[in-house]
Amino acid sequence: MILPQPAHKIIPHRDSMLLIDTLVSATPGKGQAEVTLPDTCVAADESGELSPLIFVELIAQTYAAVKGWELTQAGDEHGLGFLVGVQKFEVLGTGFVEKPLVIIVESVGEFEGFIVVEGRVSCNDTILAKGKIKLWVSEEENA
């Protein structure tokens, strides 16, 4: 699969729950996505300010896209993944709709289907949030 690739081709999220636009680059266990969230984003207030919680989901969806890309490259079926924890997450700035965001993720540990991912969300080279998330990824297709 050639990158960049629209996120909807790699992850199961749809409609207002599909937050990332494009998987820009990926290597096994790490990658980068981009998004410019619209003013209709479910995580934005009336002024266009994004809820800090959206940063956690952006990191999770970016890793899902990386994992989907990996599985596609290997010819494997896609299972489902679930966000099961957040740790050492820092919000360092405020995000807004209609501003380009860059999300970078890297897997830093795996055990029995659980994956720890470090990620960060930036806007114009300013880090808005960073931290670790924990995911559980099913090895069964559409588990």
FENCORUR-V612987 format. One record per residue. N is the residue number from 0. RES is the residue in one small letter. SS is DSSP state (hx for helix, st for strand, lp for the rest). NEAR is the number of other ideal C-beta (glycine too) atoms within 12 Angstrom. Layout:
# FENCORUR-V612987
n/res/ss/near
N/RES/SS/NEAR
N/RES/SS/NEAR
This chain:
# FENCORUR-V612987
n/res/ss/near
0/m/lp/19
1/i/lp/13
2/l/lp/25
3/p/lp/21
4/q/st/27
5/p/st/23
6/a/hx/35
7/h/hx/21
8/k/hx/23
9/i/lp/34
10/i/lp/36
11/p/lp/24
12/h/lp/27
13/r/lp/12
14/d/hx/11
15/s/hx/15
16/m/hx/20
17/l/lp/27
18/l/lp/41
19/i/lp/45
20/d/lp/31
21/t/st/31
22/l/st/40
23/v/st/30
24/s/st/23
25/a/st/34
26/t/st/18
27/p/lp/15
28/g/lp/20
29/k/st/28
30/g/st/39
31/q/st/34
32/a/st/44
33/e/st/31
34/v/st/38
35/t/st/24
36/l/lp/34
37/p/lp/19
38/d/lp/18
39/t/lp/13
40/c/lp/31
41/v/lp/19
42/a/lp/27
43/a/st/25
44/d/lp/17
45/e/lp/9
46/s/lp/13
47/g/lp/20
48/e/st/22
49/l/st/35
50/s/lp/25
51/p/lp/25
52/l/hx/23
53/i/hx/33
54/f/hx/40
55/v/hx/38
56/e/hx/38
57/l/hx/50
58/i/hx/44
59/a/hx/40
60/q/hx/43
61/t/hx/48
62/y/hx/45
63/a/hx/43
64/a/hx/47
65/v/hx/43
66/k/hx/39
67/g/hx/36
68/w/hx/37
69/e/hx/29
70/l/hx/26
71/t/hx/22
72/q/hx/21
73/a/hx/13
74/g/lp/9
75/d/lp/16
76/e/lp/15
77/h/lp/27
78/g/st/24
79/l/st/23
80/g/st/35
81/f/st/20
82/l/st/29
83/v/st/20
84/g/st/19
85/v/st/26
86/q/st/19
87/k/st/19
88/f/st/28
89/e/st/20
90/v/st/23
91/l/lp/18
92/g/lp/23
93/t/lp/23
94/g/lp/39
95/f/st/25
96/v/lp/27
97/e/lp/19
98/k/lp/26
99/p/st/24
100/l/st/43
101/v/st/34
102/i/st/47
103/i/st/32
104/v/st/42
105/e/st/27
106/s/st/31
107/v/st/22
108/g/st/17
109/e/st/19
110/f/st/13
111/e/lp/10
112/g/lp/19
113/f/st/22
114/i/st/36
115/v/st/28
116/v/st/44
117/e/st/29
118/g/st/47
119/r/st/35
120/v/st/47
121/s/st/28
122/c/st/28
123/n/lp/15
124/d/lp/13
125/t/st/18
126/i/st/22
127/l/st/35
128/a/st/36
129/k/st/30
130/g/st/30
131/k/st/29
132/i/st/41
133/k/st/31
134/l/st/36
135/w/st/24
136/v/st/33
137/s/st/22
138/e/st/20
139/e/st/13
140/e/st/13
141/n/lp/11
142/a/lp/15
